Amino acid sequence: MTVSALALFAAGTAAAQDSSLRVGQTIDGELTAGDRRIDSEDLGQFVYDTYAIEALEGQRLEVVMRSDAFDAYLEVFEGSVAGDPIASDDDSLGEGTDSRVRFSTARGTYVIRARTLGGLEGGGYTLTATDRGPAPRAPRPTMIRLGSEVKGEIDARDAVDEEGPSAAYSYDAFSFRARQGDRLAIALESDDFDPIVRVGRSGRGGAFEELAQNDDSGAGGLNSYLVFTAPSDGEYLVRAAPLDGTSEGAYSLSLSEGPPPLVSREIAIGDTVTGALDASDGGNQSGQRADAMTFSATAGQRIVATVTSTAFDTYLELFSENGESAGGRYSVSTDDDGAGEGTDSRLSYTVPTDGQYTLEVRAFAGDGDGPYTLTLKEAAPEPAPVSLAFGTPVQGEIVDSDPRDGENRAFDAYRFTGEAGNRIQVIMRSGDFDTYLQVGSPDGEFYAMASDDDGLGEGTDSRLNYTLPSSGEFILRASPLYADAEGLYSLELIDRGPQPTPGSILVGATARGTLGEDDAIAEDGAFYDAYRISVKAGDKLRLTMVSNALDAFIDIGREDETGVFTSVVSDDDGLSDTHAKADWAVEEEGEYVVRARSFSQGQTGEYALTIEPRD
């Protein structure tokens, strides 16, 4: 896609002014397909309203959004809808699909984005902002003894941590004493919320210094199970909390002897080893039965680890032992079924620094039992991308020895050069596998700026349409959609030239056109024709788009000086199942762009677009 999430956010704020929401006020609103919307690969598709709250220093605010018509979602931004939200929520109110977000403020403006969780179908809603008052005092921790279980409840009376590095959260506090090296298991279970257990110590000024945490035990479900090894003698603190920070309900917390620690086995790249999971094995940090193998690697090495078993569903996790924090260990890669059909695992990883790395073999869920085989080998260095010329079809083959991406798919890499604003089309066909295309930058670690699976509309072949965001070199990856596939394919890169210049249309006119592969390409890959129209504030217009060849979609918006398009009104099926109708009440005078497009990429054919005044 050519529009970044940040650009979409920033452009969205310019399209309409935020409404005002006062603390203590309840507002009745309505979301419709004609409201501001976001439609991007990164953020999904939704319609929204925005509200500005003027906050005082140190307020603890709560905003609740309720709707019987759609699944509500709330986001909070500082100053304007730009960048990432400081808080967000889907269903934490615990009343179905209504939303509640809580946040603490500095003096200034906060913007609430009230939106659908997904899609353009909205409806009526209410939005309420309240001041929660001063935070309760931090509780005196309740002592919990080894071998005991306590029951408690998270509710509105509990303390809230608003000073830590993570989002604010409600919690109950407990304490226990341990000696250096004690290995303890802490379990937190709840049927009312997704729990997270945190362990730490009291730091400077009484601040909580977190040492370890666990959300989901790894044995399936949402309950937490943490194996904690005390680094020194003394008192430790446990916090029982909801993962989302705001949910409420009952829970149970227990403290017990932890399982025996994992004993790591030294292996080397190139080894194949056999082992077995059984009751004598130690437990990992989530308490799951596991085996560990440690090896040395150098920066730039590409390693491939494969574990197979007929006794259990295997799971591989790779850890680096080279971190700067205490213990130095952190997870860098995982895999469940990447070795192909069945339940065997295979992960690929390019080592960033010299040092020690550890592979952990366990079952995907629960405690596995039975033999397995682990192979650790060095993959050949990733070959340089092959030059790919426009208009020259090439033949290729995906084989087992090809480099693999983060999803363990083998791929071939190509490079090409293009100009900013030019449209490209890539077509990949194969009779042996379901094809997949990705376009990315040559700088740094590869990431896909655009991708396609079945865009050709002819089964499992791919057609990727993309407008280049800058001039220079790009990388194209051709691969199967799934990790276990191999075979022959064909690939063609086509230059569609720059985006066509929008035409013009007058109110009261009908434009007839045909969408085809030479037309402009929207951010989601769909073809469109663009028409400029000048309107005045207060104008009321009806736009209809009719086509028997494609699913019509009308999108009205504005373009900034860089060409970034921001939608203000859109419609898919307002006239009928495949014909569009958008009723537009113009809020701001100026020039707008009407996009007559298809709902999905790859659709072509004739259409008629009409713009007329309405009462």
KOLVEX-237063 format. One record per residue (C-alpha): x, y, z; residue number from 1. Coordinates in steps of 0.5 Angstrom, whole numbers, plus 500, padded with zeros to 3 digits. Example, Ala and Ser with C-alpha at 12.3 -4.5 7.8 and 13.67 -1.06 7.14 Angstrom:
! KOLVEX-237063
PT    X    Y    Z  gufi
PT  525  491  516     1
PT  527  498  514     2
This chain:
! KOLVEX-237063
PT    X    Y    Z  gufi
PT  500  500  500     1
PT  502  507  499     2
PT  499  511  505     3
PT  503  509  511     4
PT  498  509  518     5
PT  501  515  520     6
PT  499  519  514     7
PT  492  516  514     8
PT  492  518  521     9
PT  494  525  520    10
PT  490  526  514    11
PT  484  524  517    12
PT  484  529  522    13
PT  484  534  517    14
PT  478  532  514    15
PT  473  534  519    16
PT  474  538  526    17
PT  473  534  532    18
PT  467  535  536    19
PT  467  537  544    20
PT  466  532  549    21
PT  466  535  556    22
PT  467  531  563    23
PT  461  529  566    24
PT  457  529  559    25
PT  453  524  555    26
PT  453  525  547    27
PT  448  521  543    28
PT  452  520  536    29
PT  451  516  530    30
PT  456  512  525    31
PT  454  511  518    32
PT  458  509  511    33
PT  458  517  510    34
PT  463  518  516    35
PT  470  519  516    36
PT  473  512  515    37
PT  480  508  515    38
PT  481  503  510    39
PT  488  500  510    40
PT  492  494  510    41
PT  495  496  517    42
PT  489  498  520    43
PT  483  495  517    44
PT  477  498  515    45
PT  472  502  520    46
PT  468  509  520    47
PT  469  514  526    48
PT  467  520  530    49
PT  472  524  534    50
PT  471  528  540    51
PT  476  533  544    52
PT  477  533  551    53
PT  480  539  555    54
PT  483  535  561    55
PT  487  538  567    56
PT  493  535  570    57
PT  492  529  574    58
PT  485  527  572    59
PT  483  520  571    60
PT  478  519  566    61
PT  474  514  564    62
PT  470  514  557    63
PT  464  509  555    64
PT  462  508  548    65
PT  455  504  548    66
PT  451  501  542    67
PT  446  496  540    68
PT  448  497  533    69
PT  455  495  532    70
PT  461  493  536    71
PT  464  499  539    72
PT  471  501  539    73
PT  475  507  543    74
PT  482  510  542    75
PT  485  516  546    76
PT  490  520  543    77
PT  494  526  545    78
PT  493  533  542    79
PT  491  530  535    80
PT  489  523  532    81
PT  496  522  530    82
PT  501  516  531    83
PT  499  511  536    84
PT  494  511  541    85
PT  496  512  548    86
PT  490  507  550    87
PT  484  503  547    88
PT  479  498  548    89
PT  474  493  545    90
PT  470  490  550    91
PT  473  491  557    92
PT  466  494  560    93
PT  464  486  560    94
PT  457  488  557    95
PT  457  485  550    96
PT  461  489  545    97
PT  461  496  549    98
PT  467  499  550    99
PT  471  503  556   100
PT  477  506  556   101
PT  481  509  562   102
PT  487  514  562   103
PT  491  519  566   104
PT  492  526  564   105
PT  497  532  563   106
PT  494  538  562   107
PT  492  539  555   108
PT  487  536  549   109
PT  486  529  548   110
PT  482  526  542   111
PT  477  520  543   112
PT  476  516  537   113
PT  469  513  537   114
PT  469  508  532   115
PT  467  501  529   116
PT  471  495  531   117
PT  471  493  523   118
PT  467  495  517   119
PT  463  501  515   120
PT  456  499  518   121
PT  455  503  524   122
PT  449  506  527   123
PT  447  510  534   124
PT  451  510  540   125
PT  452  514  546   126
PT  459  516  549   127
PT  460  518  556   128
PT  466  522  559   129
PT  467  521  567   130
PT  472  523  572   131
PT  474  517  576   132
PT  477  521  582   133
PT  484  520  586   134
PT  487  513  585   135
PT  486  509  591   136
PT  492  508  596   137
PT  497  503  594   138
PT  495  497  598   139
PT  499  493  604   140
PT  501  487  600   141
PT  497  480  603   142
PT  502  475  605   143
PT  502  469  601   144
PT  505  462  604   145
PT  508  457  600   146
PT  503  451  598   147
PT  497  456  599   148
PT  492  459  595   149
PT  488  465  596   150
PT  482  468  592   151
PT  480  475  591   152
PT  477  480  586   153
PT  479  486  582   154
PT  474  491  582   155
PT  473  499  582   156
PT  476  500  589   157
PT  483  497  587   158
PT  489  500  587   159
PT  491  502  580   160
PT  498  503  577   161
PT  499  509  573   162
PT  507  510  574   163
PT  510  504  570   164
PT  512  503  563   165
PT  506  499  561   166
PT  499  502  561   167
PT  495  503  567   168
PT  492  497  570   169
PT  488  495  577   170
PT  491  490  581   171
PT  491  486  588   172
PT  498  486  591   173
PT  501  480  595   174
PT  508  478  598   175
PT  512  472  600   176
PT  519  471  602   177
PT  524  467  598   178
PT  532  465  599   179
PT  536  466  593   180
PT  535  460  588   181
PT  528  458  590   182
PT  524  456  584   183
PT  517  458  585   184
PT  511  457  581   185
PT  505  462  581   186
PT  499  461  578   187
PT  493  466  577   188
PT  486  463  574   189
PT  480  467  573   190
PT  473  465  569   191
PT  472  473  569   192
PT  478  476  565   193
PT  484  474  562   194
PT  489  475  568   195
PT  497  477  568   196
PT  501  475  574   197
PT  507  480  575   198
PT  513  479  580   199
PT  517  484  583   200
PT  520  488  589   201
PT  519  494  592   202
PT  524  499  589   203
PT  526  507  591   204
PT  521  511  594   205
PT  516  504  594   206
PT  516  504  587   207
PT  514  497  584   208
PT  520  494  580   209
PT  518  488  576   210
PT  522  482  575   211
PT  518  477  571   212
PT  511  477  568   213
PT  506  471  565   214
PT  500  472  561   215
PT  498  465  558   216
PT  501  459  561   217
PT  503  456  554   218
PT  499  450  556   219
PT  492  453  553   220
PT  487  458  555   221
PT  488  465  558   222
PT  490  463  565   223
PT  497  465  568   224
PT  503  461  570   225
PT  510  463  572   226
PT  516  460  574   227
PT  520  464  578   228
PT  527  463  581   229
PT  529  468  586   230
PT  535  472  585   231
PT  537  474  592   232
PT  534  473  599   233
PT  528  477  601   234
PT  521  479  600   235
PT  518  479  593   236
PT  511  482  591   237
PT  506  479  587   238
PT  501  483  583   239
PT  494  480  580   240
PT  491  484  575   241
PT  487  483  568   242
PT  491  483  562   243
PT  487  489  559   244
PT  488  493  565   245
PT  481  495  567   246
PT  477  488  567   247
PT  474  486  573   248
PT  472  479  577   249
PT  474  474  581   250
PT  480  470  581   251
PT  485  465  585   252
PT  492  466  586   253
PT  497  460  588   254
PT  504  459  590   255
PT  508  453  590   256
PT  514  449  589   257
PT  516  450  582   258
PT  518  444  577   259
PT  525  442  576   260
PT  529  447  572   261
PT  531  445  565   262
PT  538  443  564   263
PT  541  445  557   264
PT  544  440  553   265
PT  550  443  549   266
PT  550  442  541   267
PT  553  444  535   268
PT  550  447  528   269
PT  550  441  524   270
PT  548  436  529   271
PT  542  431  529   272
PT  540  429  536   273
PT  534  425  539   274
PT  531  426  545   275
PT  524  425  549   276
PT  519  429  553   277
PT  517  425  559   278
PT  516  426  567   279
PT  523  427  568   280
PT  524  433  564   281
PT  524  440  567   282
PT  519  445  566   283
PT  520  452  562   284
PT  518  459  565   285
PT  511  457  563   286
PT  511  451  567   287
PT  511  446  561   288
PT  515  440  560   289
PT  521  442  555   290
PT  528  440  553   291
PT  533  445  552   292
PT  539  445  547   293
PT  545  451  547   294
PT  549  452  541   295
PT  554  458  539   296
PT  553  462  532   297
PT  556  468  529   298
PT  553  474  526   299
PT  550  473  519   300
PT  549  465  520   301
PT  543  463  517   302
PT  540  457  522   303
PT  535  452  520   304
PT  532  448  526   305
PT  527  442  525   306
PT  524  438  530   307
PT  520  432  528   308
PT  515  427  532   309
PT  510  422  531   310
PT  508  422  539   311
PT  506  429  540   312
PT  505  436  536   313
PT  512  439  536   314
PT  513  446  538   315
PT  520  450  537   316
PT  522  456  541   317
PT  529  460  540   318
PT  532  464  545   319
PT  538  469  545   320
PT  542  469  551   321
PT  546  475  549   322
PT  541  480  552   323
PT  543  486  557   324
PT  538  485  562   325
PT  539  480  568   326
PT  539  473  565   327
PT  540  476  558   328
PT  535  471  555   329
PT  530  473  550   330
PT  526  470  545   331
PT  527  471  538   332
PT  523  466  534   333
PT  518  460  534   334
PT  515  455  530   335
PT  509  450  531   336
PT  508  447  524   337
PT  513  450  519   338
PT  516  443  517   339
PT  510  442  512   340
PT  504  438  513   341
PT  503  435  520   342
PT  505  437  526   343
PT  513  438  526   344
PT  516  444  527   345
PT  522  448  523   346
PT  524  455  524   347
PT  529  459  520   348
PT  533  465  523   349
PT  539  469  521   350
PT  543  470  527   351
PT  545  478  528   352
PT  550  477  533   353
PT  556  473  536   354
PT  554  469  542   355
PT  550  463  545   356
PT  543  461  543   357
PT  538  456  546   358
PT  533  452  542   359
PT  527  449  547   360
PT  523  443  544   361
PT  516  442  547   362
PT  509  440  546   363
PT  504  445  542   364
PT  500  445  548   365
PT  500  441  555   366
PT  506  436  557   367
PT  508  432  551   368
PT  510  425  552   369
PT  515  421  547   370
PT  521  421  543   371
PT  523  427  538   372
PT  529  428  533   373
PT  532  435  532   374
PT  536  437  527   375
PT  540  444  527   376
PT  544  446  520   377
PT  547  452  517   378
PT  543  454  511   379
PT  547  457  505   380
PT  547  465  505   381
PT  541  468  502   382
PT  543  469  495   383
PT  543  476  492   384
PT  536  478  488   385
PT  536  477  481   386
PT  535  483  476   387
PT  528  483  473   388
PT  526  487  467   389
PT  519  490  466   390
PT  515  486  460   391
PT  520  480  460   392
PT  516  474  463   393
PT  521  469  467   394
PT  521  462  469   395
PT  523  459  476   396
PT  522  454  481   397
PT  521  454  488   398
PT  526  448  491   399
PT  527  446  499   400
PT  534  449  499   401
PT  531  456  497   402
PT  532  461  503   403
PT  526  462  507   404
PT  522  468  510   405
PT  519  468  517   406
PT  513  464  516   407
PT  518  459  513   408
PT  516  459  506   409
PT  521  458  501   410
PT  522  464  496   411
PT  526  467  490   412
PT  528  474  490   413
PT  528  479  485   414
PT  530  486  484   415
PT  527  492  480   416
PT  528  499  479   417
PT  522  504  479   418
PT  520  511  479   419
PT  516  514  484   420
PT  508  515  483   421
PT  509  509  477   422
PT  504  503  477   423
PT  507  496  477   424
PT  503  490  476   425
PT  506  483  478   426
PT  503  477  475   427
PT  505  470  478   428
PT  502  463  476   429
PT  504  456  478   430
PT  500  449  477   431
PT  504  446  483   432
PT  502  451  488   433
PT  498  457  491   434
PT  502  463  489   435
PT  504  469  494   436
PT  507  476  492   437
PT  511  481  496   438
PT  514  487  494   439
PT  519  491  499   440
PT  525  495  500   441
PT  532  493  499   442
PT  534  497  506   443
PT  535  493  512   444
PT  531  487  514   445
PT  526  485  509   446
PT  518  487  510   447
PT  512  487  505   448
PT  510  494  503   449
PT  505  490  499   450
PT  503  483  498   451
PT  498  479  494   452
PT  495  472  494   453
PT  489  470  489   454
PT  489  477  486   455
PT  489  474  479   456
PT  482  472  480   457
PT  483  465  476   458
PT  484  460  482   459
PT  491  461  486   460
PT  495  465  482   461
PT  497  472  484   462
PT  497  479  481   463
PT  499  485  485   464
PT  498  492  483   465
PT  502  497  487   466
PT  504  505  486   467
PT  511  506  488   468
PT  512  511  493   469
PT  519  513  492   470
PT  524  512  486   471
PT  529  507  487   472
PT  530  500  487   473
PT  525  495  490   474
PT  525  487  492   475
PT  520  482  489   476
PT  519  476  493   477
PT  516  470  489   478
PT  514  464  494   479
PT  508  459  495   480
PT  503  461  500   481
PT  504  455  505   482
PT  511  453  507   483
PT  511  446  505   484
PT  510  447  497   485
PT  515  447  492   486
PT  515  447  484   487
PT  515  451  478   488
PT  512  458  476   489
PT  512  464  472   490
PT  513  471  473   491
PT  512  478  469   492
PT  513  485  472   493
PT  509  490  468   494
PT  510  498  468   495
PT  503  501  468   496
PT  506  508  468   497
PT  504  514  472   498
PT  497  515  476   499
PT  492  518  471   500
PT  490  525  472   501
PT  483  526  475   502
PT  478  528  470   503
PT  472  533  472   504
PT  465  532  473   505
PT  459  537  474   506
PT  453  537  479   507
PT  448  534  474   508
PT  452  530  470   509
PT  453  523  468   510
PT  460  520  467   511
PT  460  513  463   512
PT  467  510  463   513
PT  471  503  463   514
PT  475  500  469   515
PT  481  496  466   516
PT  488  495  468   517
PT  491  502  465   518
PT  487  505  470   519
PT  489  508  477   520
PT  490  503  483   521
PT  487  505  490   522
PT  491  503  496   523
PT  488  496  497   524
PT  490  495  489   525
PT  483  496  486   526
PT  482  500  480   527
PT  479  507  479   528
PT  477  513  475   529
PT  478  519  479   530
PT  474  526  477   531
PT  475  533  481   532
PT  469  536  483   533
PT  468  543  486   534
PT  463  544  492   535
PT  461  549  497   536
PT  459  548  504   537
PT  452  546  505   538
PT  451  543  498   539
PT  447  536  499   540
PT  449  531  493   541
PT  447  524  491   542
PT  452  520  487   543
PT  450  513  484   544
PT  455  508  481   545
PT  451  503  477   546
PT  455  497  473   547
PT  453  490  471   548
PT  460  488  470   549
PT  463  489  477   550
PT  461  491  484   551
PT  461  499  484   552
PT  464  503  490   553
PT  464  510  490   554
PT  469  514  495   555
PT  469  521  496   556
PT  475  525  499   557
PT  481  530  498   558
PT  488  530  496   559
PT  494  533  499   560
PT  500  536  496   561
PT  503  530  496   562
PT  498  526  493   563
PT  495  522  499   564
PT  488  521  499   565
PT  483  522  505   566
PT  476  519  504   567
PT  470  523  507   568
PT  464  519  504   569
PT  464  512  501   570
PT  459  507  499   571
PT  459  500  497   572
PT  452  497  496   573
PT  447  503  498   574
PT  443  502  491   575
PT  443  495  491   576
PT  447  489  492   577
PT  453  491  487   578
PT  451  498  485   579
PT  453  504  490   580
PT  449  510  492   581
PT  452  516  497   582
PT  449  521  500   583
PT  454  527  501   584
PT  452  533  506   585
PT  458  538  504   586
PT  462  540  510   587
PT  467  544  508   588
PT  468  548  501   589
PT  473  546  496   590
PT  475  541  491   591
PT  474  534  492   592
PT  476  528  488   593
PT  471  522  487   594
PT  473  515  485   595
PT  469  511  481   596
PT  472  504  483   597
PT  471  497  484   598
PT  470  494  491   599
PT  475  489  490   600
PT  482  489  486   601
PT  482  485  480   602
PT  475  487  478   603
PT  474  491  471   604
PT  468  493  466   605
PT  464  499  464   606
PT  460  503  469   607
PT  456  510  470   608
PT  457  515  475   609
PT  452  520  476   610
PT  452  526  481   611
PT  446  530  482   612
PT  443  535  488   613
PT  438  532  493   614
PT  433  535  498   615
